[in-house]
Amino acid sequence: MSPAPQRWFYVYLLKSKRDSLIYIGCTSNLHKRLEEHREEKVYSTKKMLPIELIYFEAYSSKKAAFERERRLKHYGSALRHLKLRIGGAG
């Protein structure tokens, strides 16, 4: 019997191509969630369209992923350091 496949959780950053706003999100299905954003099914990003995925991180723990999302959203220094690391995306 083989073990169950690893389930990953993703923290991701989207950038509006229109006004360079950054959106931070967390999901267990990155591909599906990006489609939802692009199809205007996510209220928070409807007015940001068009958007592009500029960064993501994968976590094996849901708790760790949501904690990282929270830190990026609530602590400016965490997002500032990440932007520097990925080339000032915003």
Summary of the structure (lengths in Angstrom):
residues: 90
radius of gyration: 14.0
end to end distance: 47.1
largest distance: 51.0
contacts: 224
relative contact order: 0.24
helix: 42%
strand: 26%
